[in-house]
Amino acid sequence: MMNWWSMGGAAVCLLVVGRCAAHQHHPLRGLLAGAVCGLGALALLALLDPVTGVSLPLTPFTSFTAVVLGVPGVITLLILQLLL
């Protein structure tokens, strides 16, 4: 049951991000830039883990969120980790 909800949520995120990218002058460049920035933020967070003590586990959920939603997705993951 939970798998269907997560797949549905992922599909909705992909549709929203795709629709927003379609309204840009260079949609592919925007999607790739967001994905690279999100993965870079996740990698920087992992690199600075010994110094700051803040870490996110590398799971399919966190990597999907970083790639699709970018830096705001990584920040949201950090806030959710703080709250939960």
N, C-alpha and C positions, 0 to 999 in steps of 0.2 A: 504494500500500500504506500509506504513512504517513498519507494523508488519512483512511483508514478508522479507523486507530488514534486519531487526534485527534478525529474525530467521535464515536467510541465513548467516549473519555474525557470529552468535553464532555457527552454524554448521561448518563453516570454521575454527573457533578458536578451536573447539573441535577436528576436524580432524587433524589439525596441531600439537596440543599438544599431541594427542594420537599417532601420527606417531613418534614424537620425543621421547616419553616415550617408544615406542616399541623397540627403538634401544639401550636402557639401559640394564644393567644386571638384574636389579630388577625394572621392569616398574611400578608395582603397588605401590611399596614403594616410587618411585619418584613422582608419581601422588599425593599420599596422603601427602607427605612431602610438596609439592608445595601448595596444598590446605590448609593445616594447617598453613603454614607460611603466606599465603595471608590473611586468616581469622584472624590470630594473628596480622598482621599489621593493618588491618581494626579495630580490637578491641582496639589496642594500640592507634590508632589515635583518636578513640572515647573517650577513657579514658583520653587522654591528651588534649582534646578539651578545657576545662576551662583554662588550663595553656597556651597553645600555640595560641588558637583562630582559629586553622585550623581544619575544620571538613568536613566530607563527609556524605551526607545523606545515610541512609541504605535503599536502594531500591533493587529490583530484579536485576537491571543492575549492581550496584556496587558489590553486593554479588557474582553474576556470574563472574564478572571480577576478583574479589579477589580469588575465588576458582579455576577458570580455569587458569588464568595467574599468580597468586601468587603475590609476592611482586612487581615485575615489573609492573603488572597491576594496583596495588594500587598507585604506583608512577606516572604512566601514567594518572590515574584519577585525581591526585592532580595537575599535570601539565595542564591537560585540564580544570580543574576548575579555575586555575590561568589565562589561556589564554582566556577562554570564560566567 
